[in-house]
Amino acid sequence: MNLRGLALACAALVATGQLAHAQMTSSDARAEGEALGEGVRDATNGSILANGAEAGVPTYGGTSFPSLDYADDAVGLTTAGEAQRYQQDYRVVVDPYRKVVDPATIDLSAASAIEADPDTYLGPSGAPGGSTGSCNPLPLGGGGSTTYLESCNQGSQPFDEARTCKAPLVVQTQGTRYWEYQCSTGFIKYQTSGPYCDIIQPDLDAGSCRVIDRERIGETCLQWGGRDGRWCTEPGDPVYRETYSCPSQLSIPGGVERNSVRIVSEAVDEAQCQATIGTASCSLQSETCTAPNETRVINGLSVTRPCWEWSRTYQCQGLLPANDCAALEARPECSFSHDECLSYDTDGTTCNVYDRWFQCTTPDTGAPPPPAYVCAGDLYCIDGECTTVTREASTEFKDAMVAMNVMGELKDGFDPNQLKIFSGENLKCTKKVFGLSNCCSGKGVPLLTPWLCNSQDRDVDKKDDAGLCHYVGTYCSDKILGVCVTRKQSYCCYGSKLVRILNEQGKAQLGMQWGKPKEPDCEGFLIAQFQQLDLSRMDFREVYAEFVDAAKLPDEIEMSIQIQTKIENYYNTNGGT
């Protein structure tokens, strides 16, 4: 409104209120006006927001349009479009010589000035909301700590490995082997009875030799008689021939080896290899002799064999108990959420590998996000006196920002081939069960082994960290011995957080399912389905803070004060006329 129009409007207001003004003070009139405005507001809010209120809008024609007939009729839409090619409107649009707007002829100086220095036009603080007056805070979203799910595994871990062992040959013998020695306890003339027994006495004292026979062979002679001294005239102590058994050959001569040892059994000792195999299923891959052509003395018997020991290599498969949840269980910011079975035994009921899911919290970022306000101070000035009329707190800004962003997403979110909006794509990441390779690290957790992850795995991690993906589920992608060894996590990923929220909460409203993890349904909504959604029931707090950060709201109170100051300056300059 220009100044002339503003003046005419003020004159009309004065004319209609002359009588009342003559009978009451300006403060009474102001109070009466405030009461009237509040009454009208309270009386109309309910009717405006009520169901079916849109019918009272002038020229409102309902939501049933002829164009809706084409929503599920692609062929009809194509046919109708072809028919319009011969209409004048179509020809005007496709006419290359039609008049067009030249941007160079439009004065964009004001817009350029705002773009160059927005703070001049949006308030000195450059932040949403007002710092003075009656401002009501809007609910905050985003910021602070966030939660995410992270998993580990518990159950059985298959193995397929080479194992080696030794298999020796065991020969058992029976019998004895010893050295036999004879000696005499004294000297008898003209008789030979071997060495004197006192030579063997040290071995006897040591306990290594023992007497096995003793025979009297005469006596010692104290006095010999006869012409040639051949007769013993005075015999002495008796003389014995003693036979000794010694386990080993002595250093003295005269020993005779006695050997009755014989082989009673020989077999390969399988004990070590049986312990190595254990309960695994193994097949012999190779066998090599490690002790060939040796002669070994066993119980005094020399035994020669072509091989005394073999080295064997087996290829073994089996299951071992495994659990890699210790580190996750020890983290104080994580708590157990639920289990998911990845694979079952052959009985179909016993789970052999679990995905154990924990809900973890990211650290708080520190300072809370800046508050956002709806400043309800509308400034009214009469005769140079100004006052504010306080409105109740409103979330209209939040709803408006969500609606604006939804409309913005529609531009890129419409699929003309399927006539659907806000569809996503299915992306999967890979994790080795009980392995170091984990390409599904979870939101906010960096990839520990990015060099082992393909480009799709890294893309999923990036989009999940950005809040663009909805987790559908996990399934086993590879098994060994009926036990899961590789799993895949399945996601539906979208172009923005807002679209992800619309799908998550919109599908819940309509009872739509996400499908199975292996074959998820990431499709969006038909136009008719989207029309059924109640956006007011959805929680957009996750993205609301981002919307506020992207918009700068003027400080309404300060803006009003500036306007009032300019009005007062105008009156002062023009003598109050």
ChimeraX attribute file (.defattr): number of C-alpha atoms within 10 A of each C-alpha:
attribute: neighborCount
match mode: 1-to-1
recipient: residues
	/A:1	7
	/A:2	6
	/A:3	8
	/A:4	9
	/A:5	10
	/A:6	10
	/A:7	12
	/A:8	11
	/A:9	12
	/A:10	11
	/A:11	12
	/A:12	10
	/A:13	11
	/A:14	13
	/A:15	10
	/A:16	10
	/A:17	12
	/A:18	10
	/A:19	10
	/A:20	11
	/A:21	14
	/A:22	9
	/A:23	10
	/A:24	10
	/A:25	11
	/A:26	14
	/A:27	11
	/A:28	12
	/A:29	16
	/A:30	17
	/A:31	12
	/A:32	12
	/A:33	12
	/A:34	17
	/A:35	13
	/A:36	11
	/A:37	13
	/A:38	15
	/A:39	11
	/A:40	11
	/A:41	12
	/A:42	10
	/A:43	11
	/A:44	12
	/A:45	10
	/A:46	11
	/A:47	13
	/A:48	13
	/A:49	10
	/A:50	10
	/A:51	9
	/A:52	9
	/A:53	11
	/A:54	14
	/A:55	11
	/A:56	10
	/A:57	9
	/A:58	7
	/A:59	7
	/A:60	9
	/A:61	10
	/A:62	8
	/A:63	7
	/A:64	8
	/A:65	8
	/A:66	7
	/A:67	8
	/A:68	12
	/A:69	12
	/A:70	14
	/A:71	15
	/A:72	14
	/A:73	11
	/A:74	15
	/A:75	10
	/A:76	13
	/A:77	15
	/A:78	11
	/A:79	10
	/A:80	12
	/A:81	12
	/A:82	10
	/A:83	10
	/A:84	12
	/A:85	12
	/A:86	10
	/A:87	9
	/A:88	9
	/A:89	11
	/A:90	12
	/A:91	13
	/A:92	12
	/A:93	10
	/A:94	10
	/A:95	10
	/A:96	9
	/A:97	8
	/A:98	9
	/A:99	8
	/A:100	7
	/A:101	7
	/A:102	7
	/A:103	8
	/A:104	7
	/A:105	7
	/A:106	8
	/A:107	9
	/A:108	10
	/A:109	9
	/A:110	9
	/A:111	10
	/A:112	11
	/A:113	12
	/A:114	13
	/A:115	11
	/A:116	10
	/A:117	10
	/A:118	15
	/A:119	15
	/A:120	13
	/A:121	16
	/A:122	18
	/A:123	19
	/A:124	12
	/A:125	14
	/A:126	16
	/A:127	21
	/A:128	21
	/A:129	25
	/A:130	26
	/A:131	15
	/A:132	12
	/A:133	17
	/A:134	20
	/A:135	22
	/A:136	19
	/A:137	15
	/A:138	18
	/A:139	13
	/A:140	18
	/A:141	18
	/A:142	15
	/A:143	16
	/A:144	13
	/A:145	11
	/A:146	15
	/A:147	14
	/A:148	15
	/A:149	18
	/A:150	21
	/A:151	21
	/A:152	19
	/A:153	24
	/A:154	19
	/A:155	22
	/A:156	21
	/A:157	22
	/A:158	19
	/A:159	15
	/A:160	15
	/A:161	11
	/A:162	14
	/A:163	16
	/A:164	17
	/A:165	19
	/A:166	20
	/A:167	21
	/A:168	20
	/A:169	16
	/A:170	12
	/A:171	16
	/A:172	12
	/A:173	16
	/A:174	14
	/A:175	13
	/A:176	14
	/A:177	18
	/A:178	19
	/A:179	18
	/A:180	22
	/A:181	25
	/A:182	21
	/A:183	21
	/A:184	22
	/A:185	21
	/A:186	19
	/A:187	19
	/A:188	17
	/A:189	11
	/A:190	6
	/A:191	9
	/A:192	10
	/A:193	18
	/A:194	16
	/A:195	19
	/A:196	16
	/A:197	21
	/A:198	13
	/A:199	11
	/A:200	18
	/A:201	12
	/A:202	12
	/A:203	14
	/A:204	16
	/A:205	10
	/A:206	8
	/A:207	10
	/A:208	12
	/A:209	22
	/A:210	15
	/A:211	14
	/A:212	11
	/A:213	12
	/A:214	14
	/A:215	11
	/A:216	12
	/A:217	17
	/A:218	18
	/A:219	18
	/A:220	18
	/A:221	17
	/A:222	11
	/A:223	12
	/A:224	14
	/A:225	11
	/A:226	9
	/A:227	7
	/A:228	7
	/A:229	10
	/A:230	11
	/A:231	13
	/A:232	16
	/A:233	13
	/A:234	11
	/A:235	14
	/A:236	13
	/A:237	12
	/A:238	15
	/A:239	18
	/A:240	21
	/A:241	20
	/A:242	21
	/A:243	17
	/A:244	20
	/A:245	22
	/A:246	20
	/A:247	15
	/A:248	15
	/A:249	16
	/A:250	15
	/A:251	8
	/A:252	10
	/A:253	10
	/A:254	15
	/A:255	18
	/A:256	13
	/A:257	15
	/A:258	12
	/A:259	14
	/A:260	11
	/A:261	16
	/A:262	17
	/A:263	14
	/A:264	10
	/A:265	10
	/A:266	11
	/A:267	11
	/A:268	13
	/A:269	14
	/A:270	13
	/A:271	12
	/A:272	14
	/A:273	18
	/A:274	12
	/A:275	10
	/A:276	15
	/A:277	19
	/A:278	12
	/A:279	12
	/A:280	15
	/A:281	13
	/A:282	18
	/A:283	13
	/A:284	13
	/A:285	13
	/A:286	11
	/A:287	15
	/A:288	13
	/A:289	16
	/A:290	13
	/A:291	15
	/A:292	14
	/A:293	11
	/A:294	11
	/A:295	14
	/A:296	14
	/A:297	9
	/A:298	15
	/A:299	17
	/A:300	18
	/A:301	19
	/A:302	11
	/A:303	15
	/A:304	13
	/A:305	13
	/A:306	11
	/A:307	16
	/A:308	20
	/A:309	18
	/A:310	17
	/A:311	16
	/A:312	17
	/A:313	18
	/A:314	20
	/A:315	17
	/A:316	20
	/A:317	18
	/A:318	18
	/A:319	18
	/A:320	10
	/A:321	11
	/A:322	15
	/A:323	15
	/A:324	16
	/A:325	17
	/A:326	10
	/A:327	8
	/A:328	19
	/A:329	14
	/A:330	10
	/A:331	10
	/A:332	9
	/A:333	14
	/A:334	19
	/A:335	17
	/A:336	15
	/A:337	13
	/A:338	12
	/A:339	15
	/A:340	16
	/A:341	19
	/A:342	23
	/A:343	22
	/A:344	16
	/A:345	13
	/A:346	12
	/A:347	7
	/A:348	8
	/A:349	9
	/A:350	11
	/A:351	17
	/A:352	20
	/A:353	26
	/A:354	22
	/A:355	22
	/A:356	19
	/A:357	20
	/A:358	21
	/A:359	15
	/A:360	22
	/A:361	16
	/A:362	15
	/A:363	11
	/A:364	11
	/A:365	11
	/A:366	9
	/A:367	8
	/A:368	11
	/A:369	14
	/A:370	14
	/A:371	16
	/A:372	21
	/A:373	25
	/A:374	24
	/A:375	26
	/A:376	20
	/A:377	22
	/A:378	15
	/A:379	19
	/A:380	15
	/A:381	13
	/A:382	11
	/A:383	6
	/A:384	10
	/A:385	11
	/A:386	12
	/A:387	13
	/A:388	15
	/A:389	14
	/A:390	16
	/A:391	16
	/A:392	11
	/A:393	15
	/A:394	15
	/A:395	14
	/A:396	11
	/A:397	14
	/A:398	20
	/A:399	15
	/A:400	11
	/A:401	16
	/A:402	18
	/A:403	13
	/A:404	12
	/A:405	14
	/A:406	16
	/A:407	12
	/A:408	11
	/A:409	17
	/A:410	13
	/A:411	10
	/A:412	11
	/A:413	19
	/A:414	18
	/A:415	15
	/A:416	9
	/A:417	7
	/A:418	14
	/A:419	16
	/A:420	19
	/A:421	22
	/A:422	25
	/A:423	21
	/A:424	23
	/A:425	16
	/A:426	20
	/A:427	21
	/A:428	26
	/A:429	23
	/A:430	23
	/A:431	21
	/A:432	18
	/A:433	28
	/A:434	21
	/A:435	12
	/A:436	11
	/A:437	19
	/A:438	21
	/A:439	27
	/A:440	27
	/A:441	22
	/A:442	18
	/A:443	21
	/A:444	19
	/A:445	13
	/A:446	14
	/A:447	19
	/A:448	14
	/A:449	12
	/A:450	14
	/A:451	11
	/A:452	15
	/A:453	19
	/A:454	12
	/A:455	12
	/A:456	14
	/A:457	22
	/A:458	19
	/A:459	15
	/A:460	25
	/A:461	24
	/A:462	17
	/A:463	17
	/A:464	22
	/A:465	17
	/A:466	13
	/A:467	20
	/A:468	21
	/A:469	28
	/A:470	21
	/A:471	16
	/A:472	21
	/A:473	17
	/A:474	21
	/A:475	19
	/A:476	21
	/A:477	16
	/A:478	14
	/A:479	14
	/A:480	15
	/A:481	15
	/A:482	13
	/A:483	23
	/A:484	25
	/A:485	23
	/A:486	19
	/A:487	22
	/A:488	21
	/A:489	22
	/A:490	25
	/A:491	27
	/A:492	25
	/A:493	24
	/A:494	25
	/A:495	18
	/A:496	17
	/A:497	18
	/A:498	21
	/A:499	24
	/A:500	22
	/A:501	21
	/A:502	21
	/A:503	24
	/A:504	16
	/A:505	18
	/A:506	23
	/A:507	18
	/A:508	13
	/A:509	15
	/A:510	12
	/A:511	9
	/A:512	13
	/A:513	13
	/A:514	21
	/A:515	12
	/A:516	13
	/A:517	20
	/A:518	18
	/A:519	11
	/A:520	18
	/A:521	19
	/A:522	22
	/A:523	17
	/A:524	26
	/A:525	22
	/A:526	18
	/A:527	15
	/A:528	12
	/A:529	14
	/A:530	18
	/A:531	10
	/A:532	11
	/A:533	18
	/A:534	11
	/A:535	17
	/A:536	8
	/A:537	10
	/A:538	14
	/A:539	13
	/A:540	20
	/A:541	14
	/A:542	17
	/A:543	18
	/A:544	20
	/A:545	20
	/A:546	13
	/A:547	17
	/A:548	22
	/A:549	14
	/A:550	11
	/A:551	12
	/A:552	18
	/A:553	21
	/A:554	21
	/A:555	26
	/A:556	24
	/A:557	22
	/A:558	18
	/A:559	16
	/A:560	16
	/A:561	13
	/A:562	12
	/A:563	13
	/A:564	18
	/A:565	12
	/A:566	12
	/A:567	14
	/A:568	14
	/A:569	13
	/A:570	13
	/A:571	13
	/A:572	11
	/A:573	10
	/A:574	9
	/A:575	8
	/A:576	9
	/A:577	7
